[in-house]
Amino acid sequence: MDLWTSLNTSLAVTKQGLDPKFVSEALKGGAQGADLEEAFIHSGVNWWSYTLDESFAESLDSQIGSLVARISPRLTAVKKIRDAGYSVQVAIAGFVEPRQVLPVSSAAVAKLASLGLPVSFTTLKASGPSEDPLAWLD
């Protein structure tokens, strides 16, 4: 069974005129004594993400578990961000060829559901020019 490659799992925030400092500060302050690692924060015009990729955790289930563990204590901050008019979702992306699969365990699905956020899956074509897995946020 061929699997997706170069997987990444992100908390993705979008809004026209997005203020990355507002998003970062809200989430960093959302859990006592626990900072989000700066290395995993990316932003562009109208988007911000906290991304875990294969360099952090190889399997999708591990990425989901790690992201949920970091975001769950910050759900009040996520609500504050949503209340300010931002769209917030969990975004899963990876490179694929035809007929590749992405198995997701029921335990990982339950963890995602505990966040109460929409989840998106974005496929990137493995053959051809290299794509940024977060490019769809632009």
Backbone as a chain_set.jsonl record, in Angstrom:
{"seq": "MDLWTSLNTSLAVTKQGLDPKFVSEALKGGAQGADLEEAFIHSGVNWWSYTLDESFAESLDSQIGSLVARISPRLTAVKKIRDAGYSVQVAIAGFVEPRQVLPVSSAAVAKLASLGLPVSFTTLKASGPSEDPLAWLD", "coords": {"N": [[0.855, -1.175, 0.0], [0.737, 2.068, -1.015], [1.594, 5.135, 0.505], [0.773, 8.532, 1.486], [3.28, 11.078, 1.191], [5.7, 13.264, 2.756], [4.101, 14.41, 4.786], [2.189, 16.841, 6.589], [0.749, 18.375, 9.44], [-1.371, 20.852, 10.481], [-2.38, 23.645, 12.524], [-4.365, 25.846, 11.119], [-4.896, 29.219, 10.376], [-6.88, 31.679, 8.957], [-7.64, 34.809, 7.387], [-8.794, 37.69, 5.761], [-6.58, 40.337, 5.768], [-5.185, 39.389, 7.964], [-3.695, 39.419, 11.197], [-0.722, 38.407, 12.148], [0.667, 38.659, 14.555], [-1.335, 39.041, 16.495], [-2.611, 36.512, 16.402], [-0.482, 34.741, 17.089], [0.219, 35.749, 19.663], [-2.203, 35.397, 21.052], [-2.451, 32.587, 21.055], [-0.042, 31.799, 22.28], [-0.37, 32.834, 24.801], [-2.446, 31.354, 25.68], [-2.13, 29.081, 27.233], [-0.978, 28.287, 30.37], [2.406, 28.734, 31.103], [3.331, 27.303, 28.895], [4.8, 27.479, 25.848], [4.28, 27.817, 22.344], [6.355, 26.233, 19.998], [8.508, 28.24, 18.207], [9.727, 27.422, 15.844], [7.886, 25.995, 14.441], [5.993, 27.717, 13.526], [4.493, 29.41, 10.887], [3.824, 31.986, 8.492], [1.928, 33.963, 6.169], [0.612, 36.173, 3.647], [-2.488, 36.895, 4.803], [-2.706, 34.424, 6.153], [-1.816, 32.096, 8.791], [0.063, 29.596, 10.416], [0.535, 26.774, 12.557], [2.636, 24.274, 12.364], [3.275, 20.82, 12.194], [5.569, 18.606, 10.921], [7.024, 15.846, 9.001], [9.612, 15.88, 9.969], [9.28, 16.298, 12.6], [7.344, 14.444, 13.591], [6.874, 11.322, 12.265], [4.592, 9.75, 11.492], [1.123, 10.209, 10.579], [-0.786, 9.865, 12.627], [0.824, 10.361, 14.882], [1.556, 13.033, 14.435], [-0.986, 14.243, 14.568], [-1.694, 13.597, 17.238], [0.308, 15.022, 18.639], [-0.212, 17.673, 17.798], [-2.833, 18.052, 18.759], [-2.344, 17.754, 21.501], [-0.9, 20.081, 21.978], [-2.673, 22.103, 21.239], [-5.111, 21.694, 22.582], [-4.963, 22.695, 25.338], [-5.234, 25.318, 24.705], [-7.723, 26.02, 23.77], [-9.513, 28.016, 24.594], [-8.177, 30.287, 23.715], [-8.232, 29.75, 20.976], [-10.967, 30.01, 20.546], [-11.224, 32.753, 21.075], [-9.795, 33.773, 18.915], [-11.379, 32.863, 16.781], [-13.746, 34.211, 17.426], [-12.936, 36.751, 16.817], [-13.259, 36.846, 14.143], [-11.671, 35.251, 12.554], [-10.91, 32.375, 10.529], [-10.464, 29.099, 11.593], [-8.831, 26.017, 11.421], [-7.924, 22.512, 11.315], [-5.423, 21.491, 9.243], [-4.437, 19.077, 7.006], [-1.89, 17.938, 4.982], [-0.228, 16.528, 2.108], [2.011, 14.864, -0.19], [1.046, 13.069, -3.078], [0.534, 10.277, -5.26], [-1.442, 8.834, -7.918], [-3.97, 6.706, -6.586], [-2.959, 6.433, -4.001], [-3.127, 6.053, -0.449], [-4.344, 7.382, 2.688], [-4.177, 6.386, 5.697], [-6.033, 6.862, 8.676], [-6.235, 6.557, 12.046], [-8.933, 5.511, 14.228], [-8.601, 6.479, 16.771], [-7.03, 8.767, 16.338], [-8.823, 10.275, 14.843], [-10.782, 10.71, 16.776], [-9.326, 12.299, 18.554], [-8.923, 14.586, 16.958], [-11.604, 15.357, 16.706], [-12.113, 16.172, 19.291], [-11.172, 18.744, 19.404], [-13.058, 20.269, 18.135], [-12.942, 21.574, 15.692], [-13.013, 22.357, 12.161], [-11.676, 20.033, 9.728], [-9.325, 19.732, 7.162], [-8.166, 18.114, 4.171], [-5.488, 18.177, 2.054], [-4.217, 17.426, -1.068], [-1.148, 17.123, -2.724], [0.557, 17.032, -5.771], [2.89, 14.535, -6.321], [4.725, 14.029, -8.406], [6.401, 16.196, -10.598], [6.765, 19.824, -10.5], [8.122, 21.041, -7.417], [6.027, 21.614, -4.628], [4.824, 23.838, -2.116], [3.554, 22.674, 0.858], [1.855, 24.328, 2.28], [0.94, 26.149, 0.505], [-1.652, 26.43, -0.447], [-2.897, 28.078, 1.342], [-2.322, 30.661, 0.647]], "CA": [[0.0, 0.0, 0.0], [1.489, 3.319, -1.08], [1.063, 6.143, 1.412], [1.146, 9.912, 1.234], [4.616, 11.423, 1.669], [5.891, 14.652, 3.209], [2.896, 14.82, 5.508], [2.238, 17.825, 7.66], [-0.511, 18.619, 10.118], [-1.275, 22.244, 10.928], [-3.479, 24.495, 12.935], [-4.322, 26.891, 10.096], [-5.748, 30.372, 10.663], [-6.946, 32.549, 7.787], [-8.542, 35.961, 7.404], [-8.338, 38.846, 4.988], [-5.969, 41.295, 6.683], [-4.763, 38.665, 9.17], [-2.635, 39.983, 12.035], [-0.027, 37.246, 12.704], [1.051, 38.903, 15.945], [-2.523, 38.767, 17.305], [-2.817, 35.064, 16.468], [0.616, 34.157, 17.876], [0.119, 36.154, 21.063], [-3.378, 34.753, 21.644], [-2.175, 31.165, 21.289], [1.044, 31.643, 23.254], [-0.903, 33.168, 26.119], [-3.614, 30.528, 25.956], [-1.844, 27.968, 28.148], [0.008, 28.723, 31.356], [3.738, 28.163, 31.137], [3.663, 26.481, 27.729], [4.894, 28.258, 24.617], [4.37, 27.099, 21.078], [7.704, 26.327, 19.471], [8.579, 29.177, 17.09], [10.18, 26.753, 14.629], [6.758, 25.4, 13.74], [5.058, 28.779, 13.149], [4.699, 29.978, 9.559], [2.728, 32.879, 8.124], [1.99, 34.626, 4.877], [-0.464, 37.143, 3.501], [-3.816, 36.399, 5.175], [-2.714, 33.112, 6.803], [-0.87, 31.779, 9.873], [-0.066, 28.172, 10.744], [1.419, 26.059, 13.474], [2.742, 23.067, 11.549], [4.138, 19.699, 12.553], [5.805, 17.824, 9.704], [7.699, 14.56, 9.213], [10.841, 16.049, 10.747], [8.863, 16.28, 14.0], [6.701, 13.151, 13.846], [6.768, 10.705, 10.947], [3.261, 9.252, 11.138], [0.008, 11.148, 10.711], [-1.354, 9.734, 13.969], [1.72, 11.043, 15.826], [1.412, 14.476, 14.208], [-2.282, 14.637, 15.115], [-1.601, 13.536, 18.699], [1.145, 16.129, 19.109], [-0.907, 18.939, 17.573], [-3.958, 18.12, 19.697], [-1.787, 17.977, 22.845], [-0.468, 21.477, 22.073], [-3.785, 23.028, 21.022], [-6.187, 21.484, 23.568], [-4.925, 23.648, 26.46], [-5.393, 26.668, 24.162], [-9.02, 26.135, 23.103], [-10.079, 29.331, 24.899], [-7.521, 31.219, 22.794], [-8.77, 29.464, 19.641], [-12.295, 30.641, 20.514], [-10.994, 34.199, 20.978], [-9.383, 34.029, 17.53], [-12.583, 32.675, 15.949], [-14.668, 35.302, 17.739], [-12.411, 37.957, 16.162], [-13.551, 36.754, 12.724], [-10.712, 34.407, 11.851], [-11.247, 30.978, 10.292], [-9.466, 28.225, 12.214], [-9.056, 24.616, 11.085], [-6.773, 21.621, 11.247], [-5.152, 21.228, 7.832], [-3.517, 17.959, 6.786], [-1.473, 17.979, 3.575], [0.846, 15.625, 1.746], [2.235, 14.576, -1.604], [0.435, 11.8, -3.454], [0.41, 9.8, -6.637], [-2.752, 8.183, -8.029], [-4.314, 5.514, -5.806], [-2.318, 6.361, -2.691], [-4.084, 6.161, 0.647], [-3.917, 8.033, 3.92], [-4.917, 5.8, 6.815], [-6.156, 7.657, 9.897], [-6.839, 5.67, 13.052], [-10.114, 6.041, 14.917], [-8.113, 7.242, 17.927], [-6.615, 10.083, 15.844], [-10.048, 10.989, 14.473], [-11.404, 11.136, 18.041], [-8.534, 13.432, 19.065], [-9.274, 15.748, 16.139], [-12.973, 15.754, 17.054], [-12.102, 16.825, 20.603], [-10.876, 20.169, 19.22], [-14.248, 20.957, 17.649], [-12.559, 22.409, 14.548], [-13.045, 21.685, 10.861], [-10.438, 19.387, 9.295], [-9.211, 19.652, 5.703], [-7.113, 17.276, 3.612], [-5.033, 18.743, 0.785], [-3.263, 16.567, -1.762], [-0.211, 17.771, -3.625], [1.044, 16.059, -6.738], [4.275, 14.187, -6.013], [5.586, 14.186, -9.577], [6.287, 17.533, -11.151], [7.481, 20.84, -9.719], [7.937, 20.977, -5.97], [4.999, 22.5, -4.096], [4.823, 24.11, -0.687], [2.331, 22.098, 1.399], [0.992, 25.378, 2.832], [0.676, 27.113, -0.566], [-3.092, 26.636, -0.626], [-3.346, 29.127, 2.253], [-2.12, 31.983, 0.024]], "C": [[0.901, 1.239, 0.0], [0.802, 4.365, -0.211], [1.452, 7.537, 0.945], [2.562, 10.14, 1.773], [4.657, 12.905, 2.046], [4.642, 15.199, 3.886], [3.166, 15.97, 6.45], [0.829, 18.074, 8.164], [-0.404, 19.984, 10.783], [-2.554, 22.725, 11.597], [-3.377, 25.682, 11.985], [-5.35, 27.975, 10.414], [-5.715, 31.276, 9.438], [-7.931, 33.698, 8.027], [-7.945, 37.03, 6.504], [-7.791, 39.87, 5.978], [-5.51, 40.673, 7.988], [-3.607, 39.368, 9.871], [-1.899, 38.815, 12.701], [0.38, 37.43, 14.166], [-0.125, 38.624, 16.883], [-2.712, 37.268, 17.491], [-1.748, 34.412, 17.351], [0.481, 34.485, 19.357], [-1.077, 35.499, 21.751], [-3.077, 33.3, 21.976], [-1.051, 30.951, 22.288], [0.557, 31.919, 24.665], [-2.04, 32.275, 26.555], [-3.382, 29.37, 26.899], [-0.735, 28.404, 29.091], [1.321, 27.977, 31.219], [4.128, 27.334, 29.933], [3.649, 27.348, 26.476], [4.853, 27.33, 23.418], [5.784, 27.288, 20.555], [7.7, 27.196, 18.216], [8.936, 28.483, 15.78], [9.023, 26.207, 13.808], [5.727, 26.427, 13.294], [5.467, 29.361, 11.803], [3.561, 30.951, 9.301], [2.993, 33.498, 6.762], [0.867, 35.645, 4.829], [-1.788, 36.436, 3.791], [-3.839, 34.988, 5.768], [-1.593, 32.992, 7.835], [-1.038, 30.292, 10.142], [0.953, 27.75, 11.793], [1.482, 24.651, 12.911], [3.722, 22.064, 12.134], [4.311, 18.863, 11.297], [6.566, 16.552, 10.045], [9.025, 14.693, 9.954], [10.533, 16.033, 12.245], [8.292, 14.922, 14.385], [6.386, 12.528, 12.494], [5.349, 10.306, 10.57], [2.2, 10.33, 11.338], [-0.591, 11.07, 12.11], [-0.499, 10.446, 15.015], [1.625, 12.553, 15.673], [0.099, 14.981, 14.807], [-2.235, 14.649, 16.637], [-0.803, 14.693, 19.276], [0.45, 17.474, 18.946], [-2.052, 19.099, 18.577], [-3.45, 18.387, 21.115], [-1.363, 19.431, 23.037], [-1.635, 22.457, 21.986], [-4.882, 22.885, 22.072], [-6.136, 22.449, 24.748], [-5.182, 25.091, 26.015], [-6.759, 26.876, 23.492], [-9.736, 27.448, 23.417], [-9.481, 30.381, 23.972], [-8.014, 31.006, 21.362], [-10.151, 30.099, 19.502], [-12.162, 32.155, 20.362], [-10.632, 34.583, 19.537], [-10.593, 33.901, 16.596], [-13.576, 33.804, 16.176], [-14.229, 36.622, 17.101], [-12.574, 37.888, 14.633], [-12.58, 35.937, 11.897], [-11.299, 33.019, 11.623], [-10.117, 30.129, 10.85], [-9.83, 26.785, 11.858], [-7.771, 23.819, 11.281], [-6.612, 21.257, 9.776], [-4.093, 20.137, 7.722], [-3.178, 17.945, 5.3], [-0.34, 16.99, 3.345], [0.906, 15.413, 0.255], [1.7, 13.185, -1.917], [0.624, 11.527, -4.943], [-0.954, 9.138, -6.723], [-2.826, 6.898, -7.194], [-3.511, 5.357, -4.512], [-3.36, 6.608, -1.612], [-3.473, 6.901, 1.826], [-4.72, 7.428, 5.067], [-4.881, 6.719, 8.037], [-6.871, 6.776, 10.909], [-8.062, 6.325, 13.691], [-9.702, 6.859, 16.14], [-7.691, 8.651, 17.498], [-7.831, 10.921, 15.453], [-10.741, 11.511, 15.734], [-10.651, 12.328, 18.639], [-8.853, 14.696, 18.289], [-10.661, 16.269, 16.516], [-13.017, 16.504, 18.379], [-11.801, 18.319, 20.497], [-12.105, 20.951, 18.758], [-13.966, 21.885, 16.478], [-12.749, 21.639, 13.25], [-11.678, 21.09, 10.539], [-10.447, 19.34, 7.775], [-8.052, 18.744, 5.334], [-6.758, 17.854, 2.246], [-3.996, 17.814, 0.184], [-2.417, 17.412, -2.7], [0.362, 16.707, -4.538], [2.532, 15.812, -6.522], [5.191, 14.348, -7.22], [5.344, 15.558, -10.186], [7.019, 18.528, -10.276], [7.144, 20.741, -8.238], [6.903, 22.027, -5.532], [5.203, 22.677, -2.612], [3.514, 23.557, -0.141], [1.366, 23.147, 1.984], [0.577, 26.39, 1.763], [-0.809, 27.392, -0.745], [-3.642, 27.726, 0.294], [-3.193, 30.525, 1.655], [-3.334, 32.459, -0.705]], "O": [[1.719, 1.427, 0.901], [-0.424, 4.465, -0.196], [2.345, 7.701, 0.114], [2.986, 9.463, 2.71], [3.767, 13.681, 1.698], [4.191, 16.306, 3.593], [4.243, 16.065, 7.04], [-0.146, 17.994, 7.416], [0.525, 20.247, 11.547], [-3.654, 22.273, 11.279], [-2.41, 26.441, 12.041], [-6.516, 27.686, 10.685], [-4.639, 31.603, 8.936], [-8.909, 33.566, 8.763], [-6.733, 37.243, 6.494], [-8.479, 40.232, 6.933], [-5.452, 41.354, 9.013], [-2.669, 39.846, 9.232], [-2.376, 38.28, 13.701], [0.432, 36.462, 14.925], [0.061, 38.037, 17.949], [-2.946, 36.803, 18.607], [-2.066, 33.631, 18.247], [0.611, 33.604, 20.208], [-0.977, 35.089, 22.907], [-3.411, 32.83, 23.063], [-1.105, 30.005, 23.074], [1.027, 31.299, 25.619], [-2.549, 32.41, 27.667], [-4.342, 28.73, 27.33], [0.328, 28.842, 28.649], [1.352, 26.746, 31.217], [5.186, 26.705, 29.954], [2.609, 27.884, 26.093], [5.334, 26.198, 23.475], [6.349, 28.377, 20.657], [6.967, 26.914, 17.268], [8.493, 28.913, 14.714], [9.167, 25.98, 12.607], [4.691, 26.057, 12.741], [6.616, 29.751, 11.597], [2.46, 30.775, 9.822], [4.125, 33.544, 6.281], [0.244, 35.946, 5.848], [-2.156, 35.487, 3.098], [-4.917, 34.403, 5.875], [-0.575, 33.681, 7.765], [-2.155, 29.777, 10.102], [2.055, 28.289, 11.893], [0.499, 23.912, 12.97], [4.841, 22.407, 12.516], [3.329, 18.457, 10.675], [6.738, 16.213, 11.216], [9.514, 13.712, 10.513], [11.42, 15.784, 13.062], [8.703, 14.323, 15.379], [5.707, 13.139, 11.669], [4.943, 10.509, 9.426], [2.359, 11.239, 12.153], [-0.875, 12.103, 12.717], [-1.035, 11.065, 15.935], [1.613, 13.278, 16.668], [0.07, 16.017, 15.472], [-2.689, 15.608, 17.261], [-1.192, 15.28, 20.286], [0.509, 18.319, 19.838], [-2.215, 20.164, 19.173], [-4.058, 19.163, 21.853], [-1.458, 19.958, 24.145], [-1.592, 23.527, 22.594], [-5.524, 23.877, 22.418], [-7.177, 22.982, 25.132], [-5.329, 25.982, 26.851], [-6.925, 27.823, 22.723], [-10.495, 27.944, 22.584], [-10.191, 31.266, 23.495], [-8.193, 31.97, 20.618], [-10.47, 30.664, 18.456], [-12.909, 32.77, 19.601], [-11.107, 35.591, 19.014], [-10.797, 34.743, 15.721], [-14.182, 34.3, 15.226], [-15.053, 37.507, 16.87], [-12.089, 38.763, 13.915], [-12.66, 35.932, 10.668], [-12.096, 32.539, 12.429], [-8.944, 30.411, 10.606], [-10.986, 26.381, 11.976], [-6.682, 24.38, 11.396], [-7.549, 20.773, 9.142], [-2.998, 20.257, 8.272], [-4.073, 17.94, 4.456], [0.41, 16.657, 4.263], [-0.03, 15.74, -0.474], [1.871, 12.248, -1.139], [0.841, 12.432, -5.749], [-1.575, 8.897, -5.688], [-1.871, 6.125, -7.117], [-3.403, 4.249, -3.987], [-4.356, 7.294, -1.842], [-2.254, 7.028, 1.942], [-5.815, 7.896, 5.377], [-3.84, 7.276, 8.384], [-7.98, 6.305, 10.659], [-8.196, 7.548, 13.687], [-10.38, 7.821, 16.503], [-7.96, 9.621, 18.208], [-7.868, 12.127, 15.7], [-11.234, 12.639, 15.747], [-11.266, 13.255, 19.166], [-9.035, 15.761, 18.88], [-10.866, 17.478, 16.631], [-13.864, 17.376, 18.571], [-12.139, 19.081, 21.403], [-12.184, 22.162, 18.966], [-14.672, 22.875, 16.288], [-12.658, 20.412, 13.233], [-10.651, 21.575, 11.015], [-11.445, 18.958, 7.165], [-7.082, 18.617, 6.081], [-7.624, 18.004, 1.385], [-3.017, 17.455, 0.837], [-2.922, 18.305, -3.381], [0.623, 15.587, -4.098], [3.336, 16.744, -6.536], [6.336, 14.77, -7.061], [4.205, 16.017, -10.272], [7.802, 18.141, -9.408], [6.023, 20.4, -7.861], [6.91, 23.164, -6.002], [5.693, 21.778, -1.928], [2.449, 23.935, -0.63], [0.181, 22.863, 2.159], [-0.071, 27.387, 2.081], [-1.183, 28.49, -1.157], [-4.732, 28.244, 0.055], [-3.852, 31.466, 2.097], [-3.323, 33.547, -1.28]]}, "num_chains": 1, "name": "protein.A"}
